[in-house]
Amino acid sequence: MEIRKIPNAELGRMSVEDYKNANLSPIKIILDNVRSFHNVGSIFRTADAFLVEEIILCGITPRPPHRDIQKTALGATDSVNWRYNEEIIEVIQELKKNKYKICCIEQTEPKIWLSELSNSITKNDKIVFIFGHEVKGVQQSVIDLCDFCIEIPQFGTKHSFNVSVSAGIVLWESFNVLKSLEK
């Protein structure tokens, strides 16, 4: 069997305008005190891939336009809706009023394993995933406002994933769960 790499021109990707008009996933992401420009850019790029509704940048999280974000985002800061609010608590309160389920990605007790996400959301749910600081994680004051917390199983010697890797894993799983609930 011969395998052919598909050139970018043949991939049929949507334009930025098409993305803005697409039926976006009912998913928002909050990045709270994520300090790395490259992590932020990478999360924008992954959010674009899964049609995320919006990214909300809080605290010290860097914001576009910045060349180090653009380096990894590859233009996703143009397609993915985003905004900045210094105070995450205000953002969470606003989203709760708009009937979003608030979920942080953190190691907590109790927790929901990512593989059990389908037991915690329904077809009509809108969900917010909060990702925190690369070293300190999600602040306890933020965890206190969450509806539930998800942990990604890990089996090696390390206790955490890079925040952009965590976002990719969570978005992949949640996108698939939401698609399966549509059926």
Wavefront OBJ file of the C-alpha trace (Angstrom):
o trace
v 0.000 0.000 0.000
v 1.272 3.429 -0.903
v 0.532 6.269 1.500
v 0.372 9.815 0.161
v 0.752 12.894 2.320
v -2.072 15.351 1.589
v -0.852 18.870 0.755
v -2.363 21.744 2.745
v -4.099 23.052 -0.393
v -6.156 19.827 -0.554
v -7.249 19.735 3.086
v -10.340 21.885 2.514
v -9.993 23.852 5.732
v -12.506 26.582 6.447
v -11.616 30.253 6.240
v -11.572 32.547 9.272
v -14.908 33.960 8.108
v -16.356 30.440 7.794
v -15.118 29.651 11.307
v -16.800 32.775 12.689
v -20.073 31.665 11.056
v -19.754 27.958 11.921
v -21.838 26.043 14.412
v -19.276 26.231 17.226
v -18.943 23.738 20.068
v -20.696 24.828 23.288
v -17.267 24.977 24.931
v -15.435 27.945 26.395
v -11.928 27.886 27.811
v -10.602 30.064 30.608
v -6.844 30.399 30.922
v -6.135 31.720 34.401
v -2.613 32.936 35.062
v -1.098 30.789 32.320
v 2.253 32.499 31.947
v 3.770 31.003 28.778
v 3.129 32.774 25.478
v 3.770 29.487 23.676
v 1.225 27.594 25.797
v -1.366 30.275 25.099
v -0.685 30.110 21.361
v -0.835 26.332 21.355
v -4.183 26.360 23.170
v -5.570 28.843 20.622
v -4.518 26.512 17.817
v -6.110 23.480 19.506
v -9.275 25.489 20.266
v -9.552 26.305 16.569
v -9.311 22.604 15.682
v -12.271 21.768 17.933
v -14.447 24.788 17.079
v -14.287 26.243 20.591
v -16.740 29.090 21.147
v -14.384 31.380 23.066
v -11.166 31.622 25.053
v -11.169 33.946 28.054
v -7.756 35.080 29.240
v -7.485 36.052 32.916
v -4.884 37.281 35.360
v -1.303 37.338 34.075
v -2.142 35.308 30.959
v -0.533 37.001 27.945
v -2.838 38.112 25.158
v -2.615 38.636 21.425
v -1.167 40.180 19.475
v 2.272 38.981 20.439
v 4.812 37.289 18.193
v 5.446 34.464 20.688
v 1.723 33.647 20.804
v 1.485 33.872 17.012
v 4.458 31.521 16.645
v 2.399 28.603 17.989
v -1.148 29.833 17.252
v -0.464 30.092 13.500
v -3.346 32.516 12.989
v -5.847 30.893 15.377
v -6.039 34.158 17.339
v -7.921 35.499 14.307
v -10.433 32.656 14.110
v -11.123 31.834 17.776
v -13.138 34.433 19.675
v -11.294 35.665 22.725
v -11.384 38.335 25.384
v -9.451 39.385 28.437
v -10.705 39.987 31.964
v -8.219 40.354 34.787
v -10.672 38.941 37.357
v -11.605 35.297 36.825
v -14.240 35.355 39.590
v -16.247 37.965 37.635
v -16.017 35.822 34.512
v -17.186 32.671 36.309
v -20.150 34.506 37.858
v -21.151 35.857 34.429
v -20.906 32.409 32.825
v -22.902 30.773 35.618
v -25.689 33.323 35.035
v -25.636 32.242 31.387
v -26.106 28.587 32.419
v -22.585 27.311 31.694
v -21.289 24.369 33.694
v -17.946 25.346 35.187
v -15.235 22.699 35.261
v -11.598 23.028 36.215
v -8.887 20.675 35.111
v -7.075 19.894 38.335
v -6.225 17.122 40.777
v -8.924 17.387 43.459
v -11.033 15.364 45.838
v -13.640 14.602 44.713
v -12.920 14.471 41.013
v -14.316 13.098 37.813
v -11.929 11.167 35.625
v -11.859 12.564 32.112
v -13.049 9.198 30.773
v -16.238 9.661 32.852
v -17.076 13.107 31.441
v -20.112 11.702 29.615
v -21.704 11.027 33.034
v -21.448 14.714 33.973
v -22.781 16.540 30.915
v -25.889 16.276 28.792
v -26.690 17.029 25.187
v -27.789 20.613 25.877
v -25.044 21.603 28.301
v -22.675 24.480 27.710
v -19.355 23.937 29.419
v -16.359 25.983 30.514
v -12.980 24.358 31.078
v -10.567 26.246 33.323
v -6.835 25.695 32.982
v -4.506 27.260 35.516
v -0.928 28.324 36.108
v 1.759 25.957 34.812
v 3.213 25.332 38.294
v 0.505 26.304 40.804
v -2.503 24.999 38.844
v -6.021 26.296 39.409
v -6.469 28.487 42.497
v -8.578 27.045 45.333
v -10.860 30.118 45.221
v -11.654 29.199 41.607
v -12.102 25.495 42.385
v -14.647 26.536 45.042
v -16.850 28.013 42.279
v -16.701 24.994 39.970
v -19.543 22.579 39.364
v -17.029 19.743 39.067
v -13.340 19.071 38.485
v -11.797 16.740 35.949
v -8.555 14.858 36.332
v -6.682 13.325 33.417
v -5.320 9.895 34.388
v -1.527 9.613 34.393
v 0.574 6.524 34.903
v 4.220 7.639 34.990
v 6.381 9.408 37.537
v 5.207 12.969 36.808
v 2.185 14.521 38.470
v 0.987 16.746 35.655
v 0.866 17.402 31.928
v 1.923 20.631 30.260
v -1.134 22.925 30.261
v -1.359 22.979 26.451
v -1.181 19.169 26.343
v -3.926 19.000 28.995
v -6.077 21.329 26.900
v -5.592 19.139 23.841
v -6.535 15.960 25.697
v -9.590 17.541 27.356
v -10.833 19.180 24.151
v -10.479 15.962 22.167
v -12.424 13.955 24.739
v -15.110 16.595 25.350
v -15.601 17.210 21.625
v -16.148 13.479 21.108
v -18.504 13.217 24.098
v -20.595 16.155 22.859
v -20.733 14.706 19.325
v -21.872 11.321 20.687
v -24.621 13.031 22.737
v -25.971 14.664 19.557
v -26.899 11.259 18.114
l 1 2 3 4 5 6 7 8 9 10 11 12 13 14 15 16 17 18 19 20 21 22 23 24 25 26 27 28 29 30 31 32 33 34 35 36 37 38 39 40 41 42 43 44 45 46 47 48 49 50 51 52 53 54 55 56 57 58 59 60 61 62 63 64 65 66 67 68 69 70 71 72 73 74 75 76 77 78 79 80 81 82 83 84 85 86 87 88 89 90 91 92 93 94 95 96 97 98 99 100 101 102 103 104 105 106 107 108 109 110 111 112 113 114 115 116 117 118 119 120 121 122 123 124 125 126 127 128 129 130 131 132 133 134 135 136 137 138 139 140 141 142 143 144 145 146 147 148 149 150 151 152 153 154 155 156 157 158 159 160 161 162 163 164 165 166 167 168 169 170 171 172 173 174 175 176 177 178 179 180 181 182 183
